[in-house]
Amino acid sequence: MALRFIILIAVFMAISVALPSKNGVAASSDVPRFVSLSSDKVNVRVGPGKRYPISWVYVRSGWPVEVIAEYERWRQIRDVEGATGWIHTNLLSNRRTILITNKQRPVYEEADGDSPVILLVDPGVQGKLLECNGFWCEVEIAGNKGWLKAAHFYGVFENEKIR
């Protein structure tokens, strides 16, 4: 009987260690997700801690990145080029931003390819993500609000809806 009790306690302890907690790896519903850089200088490290070497440094606040894993107060991110590394949470913001990719893209007045084009944006231009219906997203770029096809920028998942 005492052996069963010890085994039962060991099983419960193993389960509690394996389950995600607020300070550990986030629940799968939280990962992956997009966030943005909150500083003009962000060190990206090879592992989740200051003891790990810096791989590279971002020098552009608002740059969108995808969180693909979490460990305590560190987030493993993937950028538009597919590079991965670890960033401390103090250097990330939940503000959603976008990055125009591949070629010049039209921003439309409405979520309709037949509506007037209000802006042409070049690759590398950043903007704010305001809303998405799964195919079209409302964005703000250089003070101009309009609609972009979700496939024309980095910073949103396929068919993602944002209100």
Phi, psi and omega in degrees: 000316179295324178295318177299318180297316179296318178296317179299316178298317180298320179296314179297321178294320179295320179294316182294327177290324183282335182286145177293148176232173180298328182267354182248213181294133183289158175298153185299337179290339180269345185229130002278161174202161178262141174222182176226162178285137184258007182220158177283347177226112182231117176281132175252124185252162181282344179213173185276074177170158181292343179285345179275145181292155177280129178276313178199172181233128171277143179232037182214105177298145178089355181297128180282139175220157179258127174278123182245348176198160179225144173215113184049241182260022180244144179237129173276129184240160171232134181261183184301332180269358179092000179288144180238153178186183184244136180229140177290146183299333179298341183258009181238151178234147175281358178296129182273130178229170180229164176223121179293135184239158169069301182205174179301136184235142176276139172254125185261155178295322179233170178280064184200126181296346178266355179281164182299142174278126182258345185198141170249126184242139182273159175302141180094349179284135178263156175205176177263139176266122184256319186198150175218143176251009180107333179235317178249147177230137173276131183228163172235121180230122179052041178082358179257128176261137178191190186240135177236149171291135183301331181286352185264008179207165176262137176134005179215147177276156178303130179065016179288138178247130181228133177238000000 
